[in-house]
Amino acid sequence: MKRLFLVAAVLFCFALTANAQQVLTGSWYVDKDTPGYTLDKNVGDRTVDIEVVFTRPFSSKPEVALSVSLIDEVDPTQMRYQVSAKSVSRDGFTVQIKVWSETKLNALGGFWVAVQQ
């Protein structure tokens, strides 16, 4: 299943960049040292937001795709999470990580690609 997701993500990125005018890529990572990190404590809905600033601004709002490549979970049977790009602008975006129920994550990381068509 992981391999299928990885292949689909790579194909998606290639499709996005085929006719792109500008492409930027990078990585994101959160853990217990991230200010406001609560994904390893308590139960219920918890979110952490991290800001990504582009090294150079786009001329218009880009499309952003995220992937997850690292998960350090406390209990793999209790893993419920969502990662999304919020507040996308020409200058950057926010990676929002949400967990719920009994999920506890020590760290989470991945990659992003921003494409202007």
N, CA, C and O atoms as a DFTB+ gen file, in Angstrom:
468 C
 N C O
     1  1       0.814      -1.185       0.000
     2  2       0.000       0.000       0.000
     3  2       0.868       1.264       0.000
     4  3       0.575       2.222      -0.716
     5  1       1.950       1.261       0.816
     6  2       2.840       2.415       0.847
     7  2       3.485       2.644      -0.512
     8  3       3.624       3.780      -0.966
     9  1       3.877       1.545      -1.156
    10  2       4.525       1.654      -2.470
    11  2       3.554       2.246      -3.496
    12  3       3.944       3.088      -4.305
    13  1       2.293       1.809      -3.463
    14  2       1.284       2.333      -4.383
    15  2       1.091       3.827      -4.152
    16  3       1.007       4.596      -5.109
    17  1       1.019       4.244      -2.883
    18  2       0.865       5.663      -2.579
    19  2       2.061       6.462      -3.084
    20  3       1.892       7.538      -3.658
    21  1       3.263       5.944      -2.875
    22  2       4.469       6.634      -3.319
    23  2       4.479       6.795      -4.840
    24  3       4.807       7.867      -5.349
    25  1       4.125       5.744      -5.557
    26  2       4.074       5.806      -7.021
    27  2       3.037       6.831      -7.465
    28  3       3.294       7.620      -8.374
    29  1       1.868       6.824      -6.829
    30  2       0.816       7.783      -7.175
    31  2       1.277       9.213      -6.901
    32  3       1.009      10.112      -7.698
    33  1       1.968       9.430      -5.780
    34  2       2.455      10.765      -5.437
    35  2       3.496      11.245      -6.444
    36  3       3.473      12.409      -6.844
    37  1       4.394      10.379      -6.851
    38  2       5.413      10.740      -7.836
    39  2       4.767      11.081      -9.176
    40  3       5.135      12.071      -9.808
    41  1       3.810      10.271      -9.610
    42  2       3.111      10.548     -10.874
    43  2       2.349      11.869     -10.802
    44  3       2.321      12.631     -11.768
    45  1       1.730      12.135      -9.649
    46  2       1.019      13.389      -9.455
    47  2       1.979      14.571      -9.591
    48  3       1.660      15.561     -10.249
    49  1       3.141      14.468      -8.977
    50  2       4.129      15.543      -9.050
    51  2       4.622      15.756     -10.473
    52  3       4.780      16.896     -10.911
    53  1       4.869      14.664     -11.202
    54  2       5.285      14.800     -12.594
    55  2       4.199      15.451     -13.439
    56  3       4.495      16.278     -14.302
    57  1       2.941      15.082     -13.198
    58  2       1.835      15.673     -13.937
    59  2       1.725      17.163     -13.638
    60  3       1.480      17.960     -14.543
    61  1       1.901      17.543     -12.387
    62  2       1.839      18.955     -12.017
    63  2       2.945      19.765     -12.681
    64  3       2.723      20.897     -13.112
    65  1       4.125      19.186     -12.761
    66  2       5.268      19.945     -13.254
    67  2       5.437      19.902     -14.770
    68  3       6.299      20.605     -15.298
    69  1       4.651      19.108     -15.485
    70  2       4.818      18.953     -16.925
    71  2       4.732      20.287     -17.657
    72  3       5.555      20.558     -18.531
    73  1       3.750      21.129     -17.319
    74  2       3.574      22.412     -17.994
    75  2       3.773      23.580     -17.039
    76  3       3.246      24.668     -17.275
    77  1       4.502      23.377     -15.999
    78  2       4.645      24.388     -14.959
    79  2       5.554      25.526     -15.400
    80  3       6.524      25.321     -16.130
    81  1       5.220      26.736     -14.938
    82  2       6.066      27.890     -15.173
    83  2       7.116      28.043     -14.084
    84  3       8.234      28.486     -14.348
    85  1       6.752      27.673     -12.850
    86  2       7.681      27.774     -11.737
    87  2       7.403      26.629     -10.768
    88  3       6.249      26.314     -10.481
    89  1       8.465      26.015     -10.272
    90  2       8.340      24.902      -9.334
    91  2       9.332      25.111      -8.192
    92  3      10.504      25.407      -8.425
    93  1       8.857      24.956      -6.965
    94  2       9.724      24.968      -5.798
    95  2       9.405      23.731      -4.967
    96  3       8.256      23.294      -4.913
    97  1      10.423      23.169      -4.319
    98  2      10.224      21.999      -3.467
    99  2      10.940      22.219      -2.138
   100  3      11.813      23.078      -2.013
   101  1      10.554      21.432      -1.170
   102  2      11.200      21.516       0.128
   103  2      10.694      20.430       1.049
   104  3       9.946      19.543       0.636
   105  1      11.106      20.506       2.290
   106  2      10.675      19.517       3.266
   107  2      10.079      20.224       4.474
   108  3      10.287      21.421       4.671
   109  1       9.337      19.473       5.281
   110  2       8.760      19.989       6.509
   111  2       8.927      18.918       7.593
   112  3       9.014      17.727       7.296
   113  1       8.969      19.359       8.843
   114  2       9.196      18.437       9.956
   115  2       8.701      19.078      11.249
   116  3       8.944      20.260      11.493
   117  1       8.016      18.307      12.065
   118  2       7.605      18.753      13.395
   119  2       7.926      17.658      14.406
   120  3       7.855      16.468      14.098
   121  1       8.282      18.083      15.621
   122  2       8.499      17.133      16.717
   123  2       8.292      17.872      18.027
   124  3       7.778      18.990      18.042
   125  1       8.690      17.250      19.118
   126  2       8.460      17.817      20.447
   127  2       9.138      19.171      20.655
   128  3       8.747      19.920      21.550
   129  1      10.147      19.498      19.845
   130  2      10.832      20.786      19.960
   131  2      10.114      21.909      19.213
   132  3      10.493      23.073      19.339
   133  1       9.083      21.572      18.437
   134  2       8.308      22.571      17.701
   135  2       7.419      23.330      18.689
   136  3       6.689      22.704      19.457
   137  1       7.467      24.666      18.684
   138  2       6.615      25.431      19.608
   139  2       5.136      25.061      19.436
   140  3       4.632      24.993      18.315
   141  1       4.456      24.827      20.547
   142  2       3.037      24.493      20.516
   143  2       2.730      23.058      20.150
   144  3       1.576      22.725      19.881
   145  1       3.738      22.198      20.131
   146  2       3.544      20.797      19.732
   147  2       2.756      20.043      20.797
   148  3       3.174      19.979      21.953
   149  1       1.616      19.473      20.408
   150  2       0.760      18.725      21.341
   151  2       0.353      17.366      20.789
   152  3      -0.513      16.703      21.360
   153  1       0.959      16.947      19.693
   154  2       0.529      15.712      19.042
   155  2       0.936      14.463      19.807
   156  3       0.503      13.362      19.466
   157  1       1.758      14.617      20.832
   158  2       2.201      13.469      21.625
   159  2       1.525      13.419      22.996
   160  3       1.878      12.586      23.831
   161  1       0.556      14.307      23.232
   162  2      -0.084      14.398      24.538
   163  2      -1.605      14.311      24.412
   164  3      -2.169      14.610      23.359
   165  1      -2.252      13.902      25.488
   166  2      -3.702      13.948      25.621
   167  2      -4.423      13.103      24.562
   168  3      -3.805      12.289      23.875
   169  1      -5.715      13.307      24.447
   170  2      -6.539      12.626      23.456
   171  2      -7.484      13.651      22.836
   172  3      -7.605      14.771      23.334
   173  1      -8.150      13.269      21.754
   174  2      -9.063      14.185      21.074
   175  2      -8.359      14.909      19.938
   176  3      -7.246      14.560      19.546
   177  1      -9.043      15.933      19.418
   178  2      -8.505      16.712      18.303
   179  2      -7.382      17.616      18.767
   180  3      -7.530      18.361      19.736
   181  1      -6.245      17.546      18.062
   182  2      -5.107      18.413      18.314
   183  2      -4.493      18.784      16.974
   184  3      -4.413      17.944      16.079
   185  1      -4.064      20.019      16.825
   186  2      -3.429      20.452      15.577
   187  2      -2.132      21.197      15.870
   188  3      -1.957      21.793      16.932
   189  1      -1.237      21.145      14.899
   190  2      -0.004      21.924      14.918
   191  2       0.148      22.521      13.528
   192  3      -0.003      21.823      12.526
   193  1       0.445      23.806      13.469
   194  2       0.667      24.501      12.203
   195  2       2.122      24.953      12.136
   196  3       2.677      25.448      13.116
   197  1       2.732      24.774      10.962
   198  2       4.071      25.315      10.742
   199  2       4.053      26.109       9.430
   200  3       3.420      25.709       8.453
   201  1       4.742      27.212       9.434
   202  2       4.762      28.084       8.273
   203  2       5.925      27.732       7.351
   204  3       7.049      27.513       7.805
   205  1       5.641      27.683       6.058
   206  2       6.662      27.481       5.028
   207  2       6.707      28.754       4.185
   208  3       5.691      29.173       3.631
   209  1       7.873      29.357       4.090
   210  2       8.064      30.557       3.281
   211  2       8.879      30.165       2.057
   212  3       9.943      29.560       2.184
   213  1       8.384      30.506       0.878
   214  2       9.090      30.180      -0.363
   215  2      10.387      30.994      -0.451
   216  3      10.444      32.136       0.004
   217  1      11.421      30.395      -1.040
   218  2      12.705      31.087      -1.189
   219  2      12.586      32.269      -2.145
   220  3      13.333      33.241      -2.033
   221  1      11.660      32.185      -3.072
   222  2      11.326      33.323      -3.930
   223  2       9.824      33.249      -4.203
   224  3       9.283      32.163      -4.410
   225  1       9.154      34.394      -4.203
   226  2       7.701      34.379      -4.362
   227  2       7.288      33.997      -5.783
   228  3       8.023      34.215      -6.746
   229  1       6.109      33.430      -5.882
   230  2       5.512      33.124      -7.172
   231  2       4.820      34.381      -7.703
   232  3       4.511      35.291      -6.934
   233  1       4.578      34.432      -9.010
   234  2       3.871      35.582      -9.576
   235  2       2.364      35.462      -9.361
   236  3       1.649      36.459      -9.454
   237  1       1.872      34.257      -9.076
   238  2       0.474      34.038      -8.706
   239  2       0.424      32.859      -7.739
   240  3       1.419      32.161      -7.548
   241  1      -0.724      32.646      -7.140
   242  2      -0.867      31.597      -6.128
   243  2      -0.606      30.212      -6.745
   244  3      -1.253      29.846      -7.726
   245  1       0.339      29.438      -6.175
   246  2       0.649      28.109      -6.719
   247  2      -0.259      27.025      -6.146
   248  3      -0.990      27.255      -5.182
   249  1      -0.204      25.868      -6.740
   250  2      -0.809      24.659      -6.188
   251  2       0.259      23.997      -5.325
   252  3       1.428      23.963      -5.708
   253  1      -0.131      23.469      -4.165
   254  2       0.826      22.844      -3.256
   255  2       0.389      21.407      -2.975
   256  3      -0.770      21.152      -2.648
   257  1       1.334      20.473      -3.107
   258  2       1.093      19.068      -2.767
   259  2       2.050      18.685      -1.638
   260  3       3.216      19.080      -1.637
   261  1       1.543      17.912      -0.680
   262  2       2.342      17.468       0.462
   263  2       2.450      15.957       0.478
   264  3       1.546      15.256       0.024
   265  1       3.553      15.460       1.000
   266  2       3.705      14.021       1.238
   267  2       4.228      13.817       2.653
   268  3       4.838      14.714       3.235
   269  1       3.986      12.636       3.197
   270  2       4.491      12.262       4.516
   271  2       5.509      11.155       4.313
   272  3       5.197      10.130       3.706
   273  1       6.727      11.349       4.814
   274  2       7.769      10.338       4.649
   275  2       8.305       9.828       5.984
   276  3       9.035       8.837       6.018
   277  1       7.949      10.497       7.087
   278  2       8.428      10.085       8.401
   279  2       7.288      10.182       9.403
   280  3       6.657      11.230       9.542
   281  1       7.032       9.083      10.096
   282  2       6.055       9.077      11.184
   283  2       6.683       8.332      12.353
   284  3       7.051       7.164      12.233
   285  1       6.802       9.019      13.483
   286  2       7.279       8.387      14.714
   287  2       6.087       8.354      15.664
   288  3       5.827       9.315      16.388
   289  1       5.368       7.236      15.649
   290  2       4.150       7.111      16.431
   291  2       4.393       6.354      17.728
   292  3       5.310       5.537      17.816
   293  1       3.575       6.627      18.724
   294  2       3.664       5.923      19.999
   295  2       3.036       4.545      19.873
   296  3       3.608       3.562      20.344
   297  1       1.856       4.456      19.237
   298  2       1.125       3.197      19.067
   299  2       0.583       3.133      17.641
   300  3      -0.369       3.846      17.323
   301  1       1.161       2.299      16.771
   302  2       0.728       2.275      15.368
   303  2      -0.722       1.841      15.172
   304  3      -1.297       2.112      14.118
   305  1      -1.320       1.186      16.140
   306  2      -2.726       0.782      15.987
   307  2      -3.681       1.931      16.258
   308  3      -4.874       1.827      15.972
   309  1      -3.173       3.021      16.803
   310  2      -4.009       4.177      17.148
   311  2      -3.635       5.409      16.307
   312  3      -3.635       6.529      16.819
   313  1      -3.316       5.208      15.020
   314  2      -2.844       6.321      14.212
   315  2      -3.958       6.896      13.341
   316  3      -4.460       6.243      12.426
   317  1      -4.327       8.130      13.653
   318  2      -5.293       8.869      12.860
   319  2      -4.729      10.286      12.705
   320  3      -4.605      11.026      13.681
   321  1      -4.392      10.647      11.467
   322  2      -3.815      11.970      11.260
   323  2      -4.199      12.487       9.885
   324  3      -4.597      11.727       9.002
   325  1      -4.070      13.789       9.727
   326  2      -4.326      14.457       8.452
   327  2      -3.296      15.562       8.283
   328  3      -3.018      16.305       9.224
   329  1      -2.732      15.673       7.094
   330  2      -1.767      16.716       6.782
   331  2      -2.297      17.486       5.582
   332  3      -2.646      16.889       4.564
   333  1      -2.360      18.810       5.698
   334  2      -2.894      19.602       4.590
   335  2      -2.168      20.943       4.490
   336  3      -1.592      21.435       5.461
   337  1      -2.214      21.514       3.295
   338  2      -1.647      22.839       3.035
   339  2      -2.764      23.864       3.199
   340  3      -3.785      23.785       2.516
   341  1      -2.576      24.812       4.087
   342  2      -3.569      25.852       4.363
   343  2      -2.975      27.216       4.043
   344  3      -1.754      27.378       4.019
   345  1      -3.833      28.189       3.798
   346  2      -3.423      29.590       3.603
   347  2      -2.329      29.726       2.550
   348  3      -1.343      30.431       2.768
   349  1      -2.493      29.062       1.417
   350  2      -1.495      29.138       0.336
   351  2      -1.536      30.528      -0.284
   352  3      -2.602      31.039      -0.625
   353  1      -0.360      31.129      -0.425
   354  2      -0.238      32.437      -1.078
   355  2       0.988      32.423      -1.983
   356  3       1.673      31.407      -2.103
   357  1       1.255      33.556      -2.617
   358  2       2.437      33.664      -3.474
   359  2       3.728      33.527      -2.682
   360  3       4.763      33.169      -3.245
   361  1       3.681      33.807      -1.377
   362  2       4.880      33.846      -0.544
   363  2       5.122      32.587       0.276
   364  3       6.229      32.386       0.775
   365  1       4.100      31.726       0.429
   366  2       4.267      30.535       1.241
   367  2       2.934      29.908       1.601
   368  3       1.913      30.201       0.979
   369  1       2.945      29.044       2.606
   370  2       1.728      28.368       3.041
   371  2       1.953      27.819       4.446
   372  3       3.051      27.910       4.993
   373  1       0.914      27.258       5.010
   374  2       0.981      26.648       6.328
   375  2       0.728      25.155       6.194
   376  3      -0.256      24.743       5.579
   377  1       1.609      24.343       6.766
   378  2       1.377      22.904       6.870
   379  2       0.584      22.705       8.156
   380  3       1.047      23.062       9.239
   381  1      -0.615      22.133       8.033
   382  2      -1.423      21.853       9.213
   383  2      -1.467      20.352       9.433
   384  3      -1.866      19.598       8.545
   385  1      -1.055      19.916      10.624
   386  2      -1.088      18.506      10.992
   387  2      -2.157      18.360      12.060
   388  3      -2.125      19.044      13.083
   389  1      -3.098      17.468      11.816
   390  2      -4.191      17.243      12.762
   391  2      -4.204      15.771      13.148
   392  3      -4.085      14.898      12.289
   393  1      -4.349      15.497      14.444
   394  2      -4.549      14.138      14.937
   395  2      -5.813      14.135      15.777
   396  3      -6.253      15.183      16.249
   397  1      -6.394      12.968      15.962
   398  2      -7.589      12.864      16.790
   399  2      -7.619      11.514      17.480
   400  3      -6.805      10.631      17.210
   401  1      -8.574      11.385      18.372
   402  2      -8.764      10.171      19.152
   403  2      -7.543       9.939      20.047
   404  3      -7.058      10.873      20.686
   405  1      -7.049       8.708      20.096
   406  2      -5.940       8.329      20.979
   407  2      -4.563       8.479      20.307
   408  3      -3.548       8.093      20.887
   409  1      -4.530       9.029      19.109
   410  2      -3.280       9.146      18.346
   411  2      -2.249       9.983      19.094
   412  3      -2.550      11.063      19.603
   413  1      -1.021       9.456      19.148
   414  2       0.100      10.188      19.736
   415  2       1.305      10.034      18.817
   416  3       1.774       8.922      18.569
   417  1       1.801      11.164      18.314
   418  2       2.945      11.174      17.404
   419  2       4.105      11.916      18.045
   420  3       3.939      13.033      18.537
   421  1       5.278      11.299      18.040
   422  2       6.485      11.958      18.535
   423  2       7.070      12.910      17.505
   424  3       7.649      13.936      17.862
   425  1       6.920      12.572      16.210
   426  2       7.451      13.406      15.124
   427  2       6.746      13.031      13.831
   428  3       6.234      11.922      13.682
   429  1       6.729      13.965      12.910
   430  2       6.119      13.758      11.600
   431  2       6.848      14.658      10.610
   432  3       7.146      15.809      10.930
   433  1       7.134      14.161       9.430
   434  2       7.840      14.964       8.438
   435  2       7.542      14.507       7.037
   436  3       6.990      13.426       6.830
   437  1       7.906      15.329       6.071
   438  2       7.663      14.980       4.681
   439  2       8.199      16.046       3.739
   440  3       9.072      16.839       4.091
   441  1       7.654      16.040       2.545
   442  2       8.098      16.938       1.487
   443  2       6.922      17.701       0.910
   444  3       5.771      17.292       1.060
   445  1       7.214      18.804       0.254
   446  2       6.188      19.574      -0.434
   447  2       6.704      19.991      -1.809
   448  3       7.909      20.103      -2.034
   449  1       5.773      20.215      -2.707
   450  2       6.068      20.762      -4.026
   451  2       5.021      21.838      -4.307
   452  3       3.824      21.612      -4.125
   453  1       5.480      23.006      -4.751
   454  2       4.603      24.114      -5.122
   455  2       4.799      24.371      -6.615
   456  3       5.926      24.510      -7.090
   457  1       3.690      24.430      -7.343
   458  2       3.744      24.560      -8.790
   459  2       2.809      25.672      -9.249
   460  3       1.634      25.707      -8.882
   461  1       3.349      26.575     -10.055
   462  2       2.523      27.622     -10.673
   463  2       2.307      27.236     -12.123
   464  3       3.263      26.993     -12.860
   465  1       1.082      27.183     -12.519
   466  2       0.752      26.814     -13.911
   467  2       0.744      28.028     -14.818
   468  3       0.488      27.903     -16.016
